[in-house]
Amino acid sequence: MKKNKVKIWVGCGIFCVLSVLISSWYAVTYNDSRLVAPMDLENYVFHVEDLPMIVSVSFICIYLSALFIRLFIHKGKKQRQVEETGITCRIDPRLGFLGMFGFAGFAGFWTYSVDGTIFPFAFFLFFGFFGFFYEGKMAGTFMDERFRENADRARLKAYGITFSILLIALVILCQGKPFGSLEYTLIAVIIILSLALALGIFLSEYLLYCYDHDDQADEGEE
């Protein structure tokens, strides 16, 4: 992904976040906190003053959907290129800043207290995007036999850690209702699943970077 396109995507993300913050301030200040404070959505009646909040939330949903689609398509193209050339794809390490969206997962504690919405907890999955920092540093590397072995070793260890976390969580969460209610248990499942998957995505790139640089250091000493 070219630098200009990265700047555009990051800029759009910042714009979406700012639009939500500004529309929330507007709703609290001038619109009696509609769509921000708890309200009966079943009997909701549209007001023109609700437009800023509705539009800003729509921007966030559209942006995230477009981002996932774009990254999926980009990953497929790069994977075909890697298979043809035997060289790792070039990725801007600054894409790792997309991992900052993982902090949006903490908004789930607020939305749940407001109207029972729990989907923001899934944003914790974005923490895995911090792995782009290390994947970008490995860009343009020739994938010789040593590199491929390190990649397999890194993936196996990352998957093993992720599986262990999920297994432990499954054993604990299956013990009745450990958090006092099924709702809290469901929230815990979403949080743990999102964080475990994010950790697996991040570790596979981080460990590969560590293994490869350790091998290069050993060769330099010899």
WOPEKA-V939577 format. One line per field, one symbol per residue. phi: phi as a letter, one per 30 degrees, with the letter a starting at -180 (. if undefined). A space follows every 10 residues. Layout:
# WOPEKA-V939577
phi: ???
This chain:
# WOPEKA-V939577
phi: .ddddddddd dddddddddd dddddddddb bhidicdead ddcdbdbedd eedddddded dddddddddd dddddddddd ddddcibddd bdeddddddd dddddddddd ddddbidbde dddeddeddd ddeddddcdi dddddddddd dddddddddd dddddddddd dddddibdcj addddddddd dddddddddd dddddddddd dddddddddd dd
